[in-house]
Amino acid sequence: MPSRRLAQGLAAVLIAVSAVVAAPAAPPARAIIDGQESELQHGQVVVYADGAYACTGSLIARDWVLTARHCLRDQPMTVRIGSRLRGLGETRDVIARREHGSADLALLQLDRDVTNAGAVIAYDDAQRPINGRIVGVNGWGVTTEGGTAPSIELRSARIIVLNNHADPPRPEEAPPGGAIESDTVRGRTGMGDSGAGVIEDGRVVAVHTSVHDDLMYAVALQAVQGWIWRQTRQLPRWEPLQRENLTTMALGDSITYGIGHSGLSGYRDELRRRLVSEAQSMDFVGSQQSGNLPDRDNEGHPGAMINDIARRADSAVPLHKPNLVLLHAGTNDMDRGDAAGAPAALGSLIDQVIEDAPNTTVLVSTLVPSKNAAVQARIDAFNKQIPGVVAQRARTGKHVAVVDMNEVTTGDLADYLHPNDRGYAKMADEFGDAIRAVAQEGWIADPDDRICKDTPGRWLPRGKIASGTGHTDDESVQFADINGDRRDDYLVVNSRSGVVKAWINAGGDQDGKPGWIPRGQIASGVELGEQEDVDFADINGDRRDDYLVYDTESGAVRAWINIGGDQDGKPGWIPRGQIASGVPDAIARPVFAEIDGDGRDDYLAVDPRTGVVRAWINAGGDQDGKPGWIPRGQIASGVGSIKHGPYFPNIDCDLRDDYVVTDINGGSVRAWLNRGGDQDGKSGWIERGQIASGALPDRHMLAFADIDGDGRDDYLAVSLEDGSVQAWINNGGDPA
């Protein structure tokens, strides 16, 4: 990833692990009474103990379930995922349990990832539903007062929040004020619903635990904020797609094309409506056009068998290089083709797509149903084999996942094969949930048609792009990507308190129009020691720079992971504690730069006298007493006596930061392009020579940051007096 700072630093993370205590006597599990059949899965799963129904839970990651602590049993536990009918869906064994010490919450680790990426639901531990808000809860419990048998189907209730900071009826259920008290609007919980997620705006915000005096109680996740992340490393997903540029190919047959839809748009228009406001950008690609929607491109071929689709994709995929492929193929094979050979053909098609677009993610849909009984029997057999076909590729590290379309029923068909508008809307829901899930896992690669081109050109003068803020002597200007949109933002950091104010990059000032969006204070700071200072670097590879406090002498680093920065009174950083213990013989502060191109900034120890660089590759940072850095040793031998530097901006179009030194007086820059760093006696740098002749005015400092988001860092002159910024956009640097 591009470097963003004049000098970059390393950070740490406090991993607080909640104490595991023996669960008190369990209240009876409760479930939905007088509710109605749930139309969607809502991420809910069935939890079994020794084969018997125990509780409901929420699948918050492909291998983690959130439920109530009192649901745990001293027996083997399993989970059923992906079906609204109890007893169906994928089965996973529980291999580990994490119990909260002061709340009725538990996390169940599954023996392997579920194949249906769309089955995951986000959780939100940053806020609680306001009083008077109507929220949802779903479960498989009894459906009538006095009943004892759990429901066969998932049922739903609508409940209203009466007190979002209630004391729990039993002290072991939640911390004081940590419960949400609700009453019925339509349906209420009954025997069998403990552990169910309380859902607001498509996210789990609480876990249902009990009923007392006819009122329902749930543990607010905000009351235990950070606990889920510390146990699972699954971040809360407020806006999982906000950093993604989706170049999407809908690949398949007439269902992809949109046959049966009133506007011939199929699922594509509904999917676009759901995601266009979330993603950084969304572009459908393909050789076909159909439907009444703004972007009609697709790769749907009516009547095509899987092998026909493969022949069409053979030219379309390498031409468009999508970073996301939505594949629904095989319906025609089931209707009138080689049904027995279809699974192998599907596997070959997936392999072909990945070979032609190696950075793509392929979401493989199960087939929607048919009203023809014979065709449906073949569809059932084919759908059962799809998870195995996908798992075979996923085990080799390919980004392939299943999207289960079991929400679409024969009542959602326009004819005997094609969905109607309601059926296509359900397909859009399933694809949308799956896209959010894989985006959360970091599967969505940058589109291949990058603006950046590796051709030496020049620097494009932009003039003054920021007027400055008139900062105090205790404040300094830094640049870091706070929101993950690939453009570095303008920060003012207080060196005493660590407080950070931010202005989000909207292109920079131009033609008299402001180009920065004020965010105000995004970090309240931490207590800094005499030898400590603040820096920013991407520690976890999510494209958002994290908040680091480093010790200038020992090189030790503490980190706070960026989940959006403080906003509206809500914390936006998760403490990780110490992530690096430092380098005993270092003679300068640690520097952070992306050496190996994996998206995570690495730890560098630099000798400022000679430019010699030693590196420790980021493997997640120190955690739980385990080292999180891989020593690489010396990666740069230096360039002799240097006037200023080295610094590590990204000069060219790859994902690795380069090595530059500058003339501090005139601001001229010489560069060595990173080709992996020195290793095994072989040079890992290509000398590029002078790439900038110098344009640094008096009383200005030189900085590098990516202002336009093209992947290359630009040349900035920052006023030491008022923080104003002049910019020269990197168009390849001066010709060699």
N, C-alpha and C positions, 0 to 999 in steps of 0.2 A: 504494500500500500504506500501511497506517497507520504513522504515526510512533511511535517508541517511547521517545524520550528527552527529558529536559528540554531539552537542546541536542544536536544531532546533528552528526556529523562526516564527513570524506571519507578515502579510503584508496588504497593503491597495490599494484602487482603486479609481481613480478620474473619476467620471461619469459626464462628461460634456454634458449637454443637449443643443442642438442647439435651439436658439430662434425660435418660430413659428411666422411667419409674414404673413400678408395678401399677397396672390399671386398677382403679377402685371397682367395687361391685357394679356391674353394668346395668344401666337402665334398659328397659325393653326397647328393641329396635321398633321404629314406627314407619308407617307407609301411607299411601294416598287413599283417602276415603272421599266419596262423592266428587271425585275429579273426573277427568275424561282421558280417553286414549291420547297419548302423546304422538304428535305428527312427526317429530324428529327425535334423534337420539340424544342430542344435547350433551354429548361426551360422557353419558352415564354408562356405568358398567355394573355387572352383577358380581358380588363377592360371595364366595362359597367357603365354608369351613367343613373339612372332611366330607365333601360332596353335598352338604346341605346348605340351602340358602341362608345367608347371614345378614347381608346389608347391601346397600347401594354405594357406589363410589364414583369418582370423576377421573377420567383418564387425562391427566394434565401433561403427560409426555408419552412418547411411544413405549416407554418401559416403566412408568410410574403412575400409581393410582392414589388419589387423595380420598380418605374416608374418615370415619369416626374411630377414635382409639378404642372405645368400648366394643367395637365390632370384632376385635381381634380375639382369636381362640388359640388355645394350646393344642392345635391340630393342624394338619397340612391345609393350606389355603390356596385356592385357585380363583381365577377371575375369568369371566366371559365378556368378550368385547365385540361391539359392532352390530348388535341386533337389538331391536325393540322387544323381541320375544325372548323371555327367560329360557335359558337352556340352549340357545343357538349362538352362533358367532364363534370367533377365535377363542381358544382356551390358552391361558398362560398360568404357569405355576408362580407362586410368590416365593422368592428366594431370600428376601430381607424385609425387615419391618423397621420403621422409624417412628417412635412415639414421642409426642410433645410432652414436656414435663409438667406443664400447668394448664393445658387445654385438651379438650376431648378431640384430638386430631391424631391421625396416623397416616403414614405414607407406606405404600406397598411397592417394593421393587419386583418387577416381573423378570422371568428367566430370559426373555428376549423381546426385542421390539415387536410390536404388533405390525402387521403388514398394511393395514388400512390407515394411511396417514390422516385421512379425514375424520377419524374417530376421536382425535385429540381435541380437547377444549382448553381455552386459555384460562388462567386464573389471574385475579387482580387483587393484590394485597396493599394497594396504595390508598384505597378509599372505601367507604361504606355507602350503601344506598341511603338516601336521605329519608327522613321520616315522612310517611305518606306515600312512598314509592311502592308500586306494585311490581313484585318480582316473581320468579317461577321456581318451582321445585318439582322434581320428577322421581318416581320410584316404582318398585315392584311389590310394594307391601299389600296388605289386605285392602279390599275395596269397599267393605261394609263394616259398620260398627259391630264389634264382637266377633268378627271373622278371625280365622286362624291361618288360612292358607294364603301364601303370597300370590300376587297376580301373575298371570301368564304373560301379559303385555305391559310395557312401560306406560305408566299413567302420569298425568300432569295435574298440578294445582297452581292456582294463582293466589298469592298471599300479599297482604299489605303490611309494610313495616310500621310498627307502632313506636318502637324505641330502638334506635340504632346504637346506643351505648348502654344497653341494659346490663344489670348484674344477672349472672346466670342463676337459675333456681337451685343448682347444686354447685358449690365452690370449685369442685374439680372439673367442671365443664369448661370454664373459661376464666381468664383473669377478671378482676372487678371491672365492670363497664365494657367487657370484651364480647358480650353476646348481642345478638340481634333478636328482638322480640317481635313476633308477627301474629296477625290474625287472618282468618280465611276471607277470601273474595269469592273463589270458586274452588271447592275441594280443600282438604286439609290432610296433614300427615297422619298416618296410623301405623300399626304394627308392621315393621319391615322396612321403614324408610330412613333409618339412621345412616349417616354417611353421605346422603345425597347432597349434591351441590346446590346452593341457592344461587340462582343465575340472574344476572342483570346485564343487559346489552350483550348477550352472548358470552359472558365471562363468569366464572365461578368466583363469587365474592365472599361466600361463607359456606360452612358445612353444617347441615341439620343434625341436631343431637338429641332433642327431647321435646316433650309436650308437658305443660304444667298448667293446671286450671284452664284447659282448653286453648291456651296460647302456645305457639310454636317458638322454639329457641334454636339458634344456630350460632356457631363460633365465627365471628368476623375475622377474615384472614388478615385484615389490617391490624388487628390486635396482636398478631404474631408476625408482623412484617419481616420479611427476610428469611424466616425459618425454612420455608419450602425451598428457596434457592440454595440455602446452605446445605441442605440434605441432598438435593437432586441436581443442582447446577442448571435447573430449568428456570430461566428468567420469566418474570411476569410479562405478558405480551399486551401492552397497551396498543401499540401500532406496529405489528410485526412486519408490515410491508412498506413502511414509510421510507425505507432506504433502497427499495428494489426498483429496478427498471426491467419490466417484464416484456420480453420479446417472445410472444406465445404462439405456438403452432397447434391449432386444433386439428388432429390427424385422425382420419377414419373414413367412414362410408356415408350413407345418406343421413344417418342420425347426426353426424358431425356437420353435414351440409345444412340440416335444418328441416328435412322433410317431416310433415306432420305439424309443424309450428305455424300459427296463423300468419306470422310475418316472415317465415322461412329463415328465421334467425337461430333457431335451435336454442341450445343452452348458452350460446356465446354472448348474446345481448344482455341476458340476465347476469351472467358472470361479469361482464364489463361494468354493469351498473353497480355491482357489489364491490368491485375492487378498484375502480378508477379513482375514487377519492382516497384510497388507502395507499396505493403504490406511488412511487416517485413518477413513473410513467408506465403506460400499458399500450402495447402495439401488437395486434394480431397480424400474423404473417402467413403467406401461402400463395399458391398459384390459382386458387379458386376464389370466387366472390359470390356471396349469397346473403340474403336477408335484408331487413329494413333496420339497419343500425349504422352508426357513423363509420365503423371500421369493419368492412365486409370480408376481409381476407380470411381464408381458411384453407385447409387441405383435406376437405371432405369430398369423397368420390362416390356418388350414388351407385348402388349395385356392385361395388367392388368387394372382392374377397380379400383376405389378409395378404395373399401374395400379390394381388393387384395393387393394393395400397403400398406395399413395399416397393414395387416398380415406380410408382409415382413419387414416393418419398425419396427415392435414390437421387433424384435431381433437386427436389424441393428443399430438403433439409440442408445439404451443403451450400445451397444458394442463399438461404435466409439465415442459417446458423441461429436458430432459436435457443434461448436459455431455458425454455420451458416447453415441453410437449405434452399435450393432453390427448391420450390415445384411447379411443373406443373403437375396437375392431373385432370382427368375428361374427356379427349378426347374419350376414349373408352366407357365411360358411355353415352356420347352424341351420339356416333356412333351406339351402339347396346346394351345398358344397361338401367339402371333405371335413366333416366335423371331427373325425378321429385325428386328422393331421393338423387341426387348428392350433393346439397348444404349442407344438414345435414351430409352426409358422409364426406364431406370435413371438416366441422367444427369438427367432431369427430377425424379425422386424425390430424388436427392441435393440438387439445387438447392432443392427445396421444403423439405426438412428444415433446410437451412442458413438459409433465409429465415425460417422459423418459430422457429428457435433459433440466432441468429447466433453465440453463443459455444460452440457444440457442436463436438466432434470426431467425424467420421464414419469408421468403419473398415468398408470395403466388402470383403466376403468373396467370393472366387471360389466357384463352385458345387462342392459335393461330387459325386462321380461317380454314374453310373447303370449298372445291369446291362443295360439295354436299349441295344443297339448304335446304333440310330437316334437315340435321345435323347442318348446319349453323344457322338455326332458333333456334335449341336447345342450341347451343353454345352461341348465343346472350342472350337468357334468363338466362342461367347459369352465364355468365360473369356479368350480371347486379346484380346478388345476391352476388357475391364474396365480394365486398366492405362491405356489411352489415355483412357477416359472419366474416370477419376480424375485423371490428370495434367492434363487440360484445366482442371479446377477448382483443383487444387493450384497451378498456375502463377499464378492470380489471388490467391493468398494464403490460400485456404480450407484449413482443417485437415481434409483428406481423405487417406486412405491405403488401400492395398490390403492385405488379409490373404490370403495364398495357402494354400489348403486342399489342396495336392497331397499332403500326408501321408496323407490319407484315401483309401483304396483301395476297390475293389469288395468286397474281403474284409471291410470294415468296415461293410457295409450289412445292415440287418434285412430289407429287401425290395428292390425294384428301384430305389427312390429315397431311402429314409430311412436314416440311419446307425443302427447298433446302439450299445450302451453304449460299446464300444471306439472306434467312430468319433466319437461325441460327445466322448469324452475327448480325442481328438486335436484336435477343433475347439476345445475349451477351451484346450489348450496353445497353439495358434496365436493365438487371440484374446488370451490372457494375455500372450504375448511381445510382441504388437503394442501392447497397452495400456502395458506397461512402456516400450517404445521411445518412444511419443509422449509419455508422461509425462516421460521424460528430456529431450525437446525442449521441454518447457514448454507443451504443447498443451492440457492439461486445465485448463479455466477453473473458477473458483469457481462452485458451483451458483447458479442465479438466485434460489432461494428463501432469500435471506439473512435472518438473524434481524433484522438492523439495519433500522430504519425511520426515515426522515427526518422525524420529528415532534417538535418541541420538547416536552420533558416535564419531567424533573427529574434530579437525581442521587440514586442509590439508595445509602444508607449501608451499607457492608459491615463497618465496624469494622476491627479489626486483622486483616490478612490474612497478615502475616509477622512473626515474633517477633524477627527480627534475628539477627545473628551476632556482635555485639560486635567489630566490625572495628577495626583500628589506625588511627593518624593517617595512615599512608601509603595507606590503603585507602578506597575510596568505593563506594557502591552505584549500579549502573546497571541499566537494563532493556533487553533485546534478545531477539529471537526466535532462539534457537539451533537448534532442531530443526524449524522451518518449519511448526509446527502452528497458526500465527496468534495464539498467546497468548505474550505477552512473559515471559521468564524473569528470575529474580533473579540478578544478578551482583555479585560483589565483585572490584574491580579494584585492583591495586597500582600506584600512580602512579610508583613508582621502577623496578620490575622488569617491569611489564606483565603479570604473572601474573594469570590470571583463574580464579576459582572460580565454579561455577554451581549453581543449584537450579532444576530444571525445573518450570515452572508446571503443576500438576495441578488448578488451580482456586482456589488460595490457601487459607490456613487458614480453617476455618469450623466452628462448633459444636464446638469443642474438638478437631477432627480436623486433622492436618497436611495441607497442600495443596501441598507442594513436594517434589520428589524430588531428593535430593542427588546431584550428578554428580561432585563433587570438582573437581580442577583440570582445566580443559578447554583451557587455553592456557599454555604454559610461559614466555611472555613474550619480549620482545626487548630489546636494549639501547636505552634511551631517552636521547636527548639532553636537555640542560637545558631546551630550549624545546619538547620533544615531550610529547605525551599520547596516550591511547588512547580511541578511540570505536568505535561499531558502526553500520554501515549496510549495506543490501542493494545491493551494487554490480552483481551480475549478474542480478538479478530472479528468483532461485530461492526467494524467501521466507525464506531463512535469512540473518541479518545477518552480515556479514563483519567481520573484525578490522582496524581502521585505526589507523595511527600518523600523527598530523598535527603539523606544525610550527606553533606558535602565532603566529610572526611572519611567516614566508613563505607559509604556507598550503599548503605541499607535503604530499602525502599518499602513504604507502605502504600496501599492502593485502595481506592474507592471506585467501584465499577459504575460506569455511566449508564443509567437507564433513562436518560432524557434530561437530567439536571433538575434542580429544585424548581417548582412552578406551582402557583396558586396554593402555596402553603403545604405542598406535598413534597416529601423528599425524593430526590432523583438520583441518589447514589447509594450503592450497596457496599458496606465496608468489607474489605478482604483481609485487612491486617497486613503483616509483613509478608511481602512476596519475594523479597530478595535480601539476603543477609549481608551483601556487600563484598568488596574485594579488599583484603587487608593491605595490599601493597599498592593500591591505586593512588595516583598523585593528583587526580582531578575528579570532579563530580561525574556520576554515571551519565551516560548518554543513551537514548533509545532511538533505534532505527530499524527499519525492515530490511534485514540482510538476506533472508532466504526466500522471500516472496510468498510466505504462507498466510499473510494477512495479519500476523501478530508482530508487534515491535519487539526487537531483541535488545539485550543488555550489553552495552559496550563500555570498556575501560580504555580511555584514550590518553596517550602521553602528549600533552599540548606542545612539548618542546620539539618532538621529532615526528609527531603524527602517527606513531605506531598504535595499532588498534588490536585489542583482544576482544573476543566475543563469546557470549553465552546465549545460545539459541533458546527462545521462549518455548517452553513446553507446558505452559499454563501458569508458571509462577509457583514458588514454594507454597505448600499447603499441607496441613495435617502432619507436619514434621517430615514431609517428603520433598526432595528437591524438585524444582520445576524449571530448571535451566540446564541445558546440555552444553558443556564446555567445548568450544571450537578452537580455543587457543588463539594464536596470532593470525588475524585475517588480513592485515595490511602492514607492510613493513615501513610505511611512512615515506615522506618525500624530502627528508632532510630538514633543514631549518625552514620553518614556515612563519609567515607574518601573522596569520590569523586562521584559526580553524583547528582541525578539520570539522566541517559540517556535513550533514547527511540528508540533503534533499533528494527528491526523485527528479532527475534531469531528463531522462528519456521516458519511453512509454511502457517499460516493463513494470513489474510489481516490486522491484528491489530499489532501495535507496542507494544513492551514489555518494562518492567521496569528493568533496570540494575544499579548496583552500582559497582564501581571499587576501587581497591587499586592503587592509582596513582603512587606509587613507583614501584611495581612489575607488575602492569597491570593485576592482577587477576580480574575475573568478576563473580559476582553473579547475578542471574536473577529470575524474577517473570513473568510468562507468562500471558498475557492479556486475560482475558475471559469476557471482557466488562467493567471492572473497578468496584469498590465498588459502591453499590446502594441499597437503602432501607434496610440498615443494613446488607447486605450480601456481603461477600468478592467476588471481581471480579478478583482476581489474584491467580495463582497457583505457589507456591514456587518451583523453579527448582533447587536451590542450586548453587554451583559453576559450571560454564560452561566453564571457561577458567582458567588455573593455572597461567597464566601470562608469557609474553614474551617481555615486553617492554624494549628496550635498553635505555641507557642514552641519554639525549638530544632529546627525541622523545615524541610526544604526541599520545594518543590513539584516534582513530576514528573508526566509524562503517560506512560501505557503502557496497552496493551490487555490487560487481565487476563482478560476473559471470552471473547475471540476473536470478538466480533461485528463487528469492523471499525472500531469507534470507540475512541479512546483515553480512558482513565478518569483521574480526578483522584486523585493520590496525595500523601500527606504522609509524607515519609521522615525518621525521626529522625536527627539529626546525631550522636547519642550512641551508639546501639546498632544503627542500621540497621533498626529495626522500621518497618512500613509500615501506615498506615491508608488505606482506599480508599473512594471514592465512585464507583459505576459510572455511566457515561454513558448516560442514558436519553433523550438528546436535548438535555440542558442546560436551564437555566432558561428558561421561556417568554419570547419576545421582548416 
